Amino acid sequence: MKLGPMKSRILVGVIALGMAAPAFAEDNDTLQHVVTKGTVVQAEMQGQALELSMAYKADGTYTATVMGQELGGGTWKIDGDKLCTASQLGESCTAYPVGKKPGDEFKLTHATLGEITVKIRE
């Protein structure tokens, strides 16, 4: 089957777009939304419900706020599917699910806090 020049260009374009789709998906990954939008984290510590507002800056630092008071922060980096943070309290890396977007809420297991609920800010 011989294709004309116009159909050949369209076919090449469709194939190229299909091959580029994974790159588009990476740009919209969960961790990119987390660090650009920030999160609200719900956890329990010593039987007390705790809500942390997390803000991540482009310079690789973050701040945590509880009940309107900034607790301080530290540094962050992305390592594959993990968000790694370091502060005076120590270092941890937590795996995040793929495909989450602003407004989504999901559960994670954090090394220090145990099971937490994370909501990506909109």
C-alpha positions in Angstrom: 0.0 0.0 0.0 1.5 3.3 -1.1 0.6 6.5 0.7 0.7 9.9 -0.9 3.1 12.6 0.4 0.4 14.3 2.5 -0.8 11.1 4.1 2.8 10.1 4.8 3.4 13.4 6.6 0.2 13.0 8.7 1.2 9.5 9.7 4.7 10.6 10.7 3.1 13.4 12.8 0.7 11.1 14.5 3.5 8.6 15.3 5.7 11.5 16.7 2.8 12.8 18.9 2.2 9.3 20.3 5.9 9.0 21.1 5.9 12.4 22.8 2.9 11.6 25.0 5.0 10.1 27.9 6.9 13.4 28.0 3.7 15.4 28.4 2.6 13.0 31.2 5.8 13.6 33.1 5.2 17.3 33.1 1.9 16.7 34.9 3.1 14.2 37.4 2.0 14.3 41.1 5.3 15.6 42.5 5.4 18.5 40.1 1.9 19.5 41.3 2.9 19.0 45.0 6.0 21.3 44.8 4.3 24.0 42.6 0.9 24.1 44.4 1.8 22.9 47.9 -0.1 20.5 50.1 -2.3 20.2 53.2 -1.2 17.2 55.2 -3.4 15.6 57.9 -1.7 13.3 60.4 -2.1 12.1 63.9 0.7 12.6 66.5 0.3 11.3 70.0 -3.4 10.9 69.6 -3.8 14.5 68.4 -5.1 15.4 64.9 -2.6 17.6 63.1 -3.0 19.6 59.9 0.1 20.9 58.2 0.2 23.3 55.4 3.3 22.7 53.2 4.7 25.3 50.8 7.6 24.3 48.5 9.8 27.0 46.9 11.6 26.8 43.5 14.9 27.2 45.3 14.6 23.8 47.0 13.3 25.0 50.4 10.0 24.4 52.1 8.0 25.7 55.0 5.5 24.0 57.2 2.6 25.9 58.9 0.3 24.6 61.7 -2.7 26.6 62.9 -1.3 29.8 61.3 2.2 29.5 62.8 5.2 28.7 60.7 7.1 25.7 62.2 10.1 26.3 60.1 11.1 24.1 57.2 14.1 22.7 55.4 15.1 21.6 51.9 13.4 19.3 49.4 14.3 17.4 46.2 12.6 14.9 44.0 14.2 11.5 43.6 12.2 9.5 41.1 8.8 8.9 42.6 9.9 10.2 46.0 9.8 13.6 47.7 12.9 13.8 49.9 13.0 16.4 52.7 15.6 17.4 55.2 15.2 19.6 58.3 16.5 19.9 61.8 14.2 16.9 62.6 16.0 14.7 60.1 15.7 13.4 56.6 13.1 11.3 54.9 12.0 10.2 51.4 8.3 9.4 50.7 7.0 7.7 47.6 4.1 9.5 45.9 1.5 7.9 43.6 1.6 9.0 39.9 -1.4 10.7 38.2 -2.6 12.9 41.0 -3.5 16.6 40.3 -4.4 19.7 42.2 -7.5 19.0 44.4 -6.7 15.3 44.7 -6.4 13.7 48.1 -4.6 10.4 48.9 -3.0 8.5 51.7 0.8 7.9 52.1 3.0 6.3 54.7 5.5 8.8 56.0 8.7 7.6 57.8 8.1 9.9 60.8 4.3 10.5 60.9 3.1 7.1 59.8 -0.1 7.1 57.7 -1.0 10.6 56.5 -3.5 12.1 54.1 -2.2 14.5 51.5 -4.3 17.0 49.5 -2.7 18.9 46.7 -3.7 22.6 46.8 -5.7 23.9 43.8 
